Amino acid sequence: MGGRRLLAVAAMLAAAVAPAAHGSTSHDWLPDNPFMSDSGANSMHADSYASDTHPWAGPVGKNPTVKFSGKGPCAGMGVTREKLLLLQCGGAQNFTLRLVDPKTLKDLATYKLPPRPSTLQAVEHADLDKVYSDSSGAYFYLDNLDRAVVADAAQHIQRIRHMQAQDGSWSFVRTDDWDLSKYLPHDCTTYTNPLPQGSCDPITGVLPDWHGLLWWISRYGRVGTLDPETGHVHVLWLKGEQIENSHAVSEAGVSIVSDHAFYLFKAHADGMPYVVWRRTYDRGHERKVGQINQGSGTTPTFLGRNYVAITDNADPRMHVLVYDRSSGRLHCSVPVFSAGASASENSLVGWDNGLVVENNSGYLNPTTRVESATVPGGVAKVAVGAKGCHVAWTSPVVSPSVVPKLSRANGLLYLYSPQPQVPGVDAWYLTAVDWQTGKTVARIHTGDGPPYDNAWAPITLGPHGYAYISCFGGLISVHDG
C-alpha cells in the first residue's frame, strides 16, 4: 500500500494548508477524501464526511421548471466529472447503474446489478416493508478516477467506469470484481435459490479511507476491509449487532453505528480493522414507526475537525448525540421533537457549527401516505459549541422520508414535503428552508400522488441550479427559469 500511503500523506498535507471553504453559509472546513471524486456529489450523502451538503446553489422558485422521468426509484446518486448523473436504481428484477443526461433525464448508458434478496422476498410475500427496511445494495461512491464502486446484492464489490466512444455514445465497463461471499453467510434468496435454508448477510455499503483501503460493512455486523491492490480481505464481526446505515470516513478513522453502539475504527498495517472507541447509546424499547430497526437511523456525520454525530432511538424523545471524534467522549445530547413522535432514518446534515435532523416518525413506505397515516414531521437544527449544544431552531415542515441536502452556495436546506389534497393523494413540494433561521423561503410543486412520493431516497443538488429528487415513480429535476 506504499503508493496509496504516499498519495494520502500528500493529500492530507494539502488539506492542512488549503484555505477554508467559502460559501454563503459559513467558512467551515470540508476536506476531500483523496480516494473519492471531488465532483461535489460523490455518494448518497455527498462526501465521505456524510455532510449532506453540496457546493452548488439549488432552485429558489423563480419561474421553476419541473421535469419527470418515469424510471425509478433510485437510491444513490452522484455527479461525474462531465457533470452527468450517475444513479443506482431498483426494480423488481434487478438493480441498475444509470448514466443520465442532467437536463433531459434520458439514460446514456445502463449496467445491470444483482437483485436484492429482500426484493425477491417482497414479491413473494407482497410485503413492501421487506424492501424498505433493507438498506443493502443501496450505496455506492465515485472514486478519484470517477469510477463507481458498488457493494452489490450478491456480496461482491465491483468497480465500474463509464466511457464515451468516438461516436459520442456512452457505456459502462467493469474494471474490478471482488467476491466477498466466502467471508459472509451466503445462502441468500435468488431466482435459482428461492427457498434458502441457511443464513445470508448482505453487504450494506463500501467507502475508502484516507489511505485507499476499502471499508465495507454488512447488515449483521461485519466490518471488513479490502486492499484493492492485493485483494486481501480482513473482517471483524460485531456479533449480535446490526448495521443498517452507511458509514462515514474522515482523517480520524471510519465511523460506524450499529443498532447497539457507536464506533470509530482504524486498520492495522496489515489491513485488519480494530476498534478505536465504542460507545453505547439509548436504543429505546422497540423499533419505531419511521425506522428500519431498533437503533439509530442515521449514518454518522463528521462535523468540522472535532466532532462526529448520530441520533439515538430513545423514548420518549430522540436525541442528537455529538461526540469528540478522537476520544469518543460524549460532547452533548440534545432531545428533539415531541414525546412519542420522534424518529429519524436519514443522515444528519452537518455544516459549520450546525446539525439538522429531520423527523421521519410515522413513515414506513409509500403506502403510509396513501393510507393517510399520521406523520408529525418537523425539522430541527442543533447548534454545536465548545461548551455544549442547543436547539437553534425548529421548523414545522413535514419532510417524511427524504435525505435532505444543504446548498453551501446559497445557504438553503432542501426538503421534500407532502400536502394532502384528497384522502390518499398528496401534492408534493421541493421545500427550501433558510439554514440560519429555519424559515421556509420557497415551495416548488413537483407533482401529485404516490408516484411523486420520495420513498426514502435523496435529494441531490447539481450544477447550473438543478435539484434532483428520486421518487417512487421515477426521477424529478427542478430548476429556475
Phi, psi and omega in degrees: 000017185299315181298317180295320183293323177297317178297319181296317179298316180299318181293322180292322176296319179296319179295325183293329183257355182289149177292155179295149178296141181243135176197176182288347181277321185183186173244040184281182195235125180218094184285155176275132169293124185295348181248016174235156179301145175258028185291339185108347177206090186249004181192177181304321183259022168083324185198176185286343173285349188056044180287338185056041175233151179233154182280350186263154174279137174268179181290155179237012173090018178270105183048056187290149173247130180242128178239140181237131175241124189279040174242125181167189001280162181236134182271292182269154178210138176222169178241125183277175179297332178278004182067031171265159177270137173238120188237152171244117191238151181262173178184171182293331185257322183197168169273156183219132166278136180230132170259121194233138173293127187290343181259317182271340185065018177274146178291134173261331178198154176224157181214123183281136175242160182295149175288151176283143175305323182295329179295317178294321179293323180295319178296318182296319186257001183052050185230101180297333183297332178297327178281311188281354172257013180242114181262003181291147177070008185263350187247142169213170173218160173263127183273184185291348173255015176069022176270145174280128176248118192237131167267105190270174186284353177261017177066036172246154164252121179248146173241122193227128178252154173255145184215152180247131179278170180299332180277003178093351181284155182246156176206162173256142177227123176285127180257333181213149179211113180248120181273115180258005187298331180288348178261001187224149168302127192226028172271081189254156177292124175221175177299326181268352178225068188289338183231070181294148181256343184258203184258153178224130178237098184288150173280133182270315183194173179213139176212152177268148172272186185289354178252359179093359177287133179274125178255125177237153182228153180239161184301323185256040161090016178266130178246117186233160172235151176226122174275110185291345179277326183248341185082002181292138183237137173230144185225136171240130184255122173270080190299133179085004181240150177247145175239109182248355178257170170283176177247173179228153186227133172226182176298335182285338182145195184251124183258128183224138174242131174256183179281004177237328190207163179248136189228154160237130181244153164224177181239143171291173182301329180276358179099357181288126179292147171218155183275121173281312172209155178225131180228122174285159179219171180284109183265008177072193185254346182194170171291126178275153171291117186118002177223159185280322179211185181275087181174185178300140177258006186255139162295138178301148178234121173279136181237109179062208184273349194242334195236160171216140192224154173215180163250158173264196178232033189292155172250142001273352182233138174290152178238147165273124182249126180241128184241152168291123189290336180276314186263339186080007178292135178289117181278319178196159177223119187236118177289144181225150176068185190272156177299131179076007182214054179218129176197147177222132177236025179225154180299146170293148170268124185236120179205145180055237178252026185234148174230126178254133179239140181252139180270112180259012182305132175094346183259129176249308183197182185302340178292338181303312182286326178297323181274002178057036178292156181289125176231102188293329178068195182113148178223140181224145174248128177255123177273132183249120178238172182297331184258000180152192186222157176205162176285119181279320175200160171232148179235142178280001183305131174269115178226084199288338185209354187287151167277105186286161180222146176255134170272118176286346182278321182241002175070026179249137175265129184255127181235174181223119197232139174265152172225115184302136176253301171225164181308125178086358180231122178252148160270137184248142185226134164284121188242129180251129182239137179292125183299325185279324188248339184082003181281139176286127182245346179202144173224121184242118182289127181255330182164177186235144172094176185304326180300337182265000175295133186291327172056046171079000182276169184269157157276141172232128174268137182235181178298161173065028173079018182269144166240139180240135182230119172277139180221175186303326184261353181163214184234135181243140168241144179226131173208156180286156179285000000 
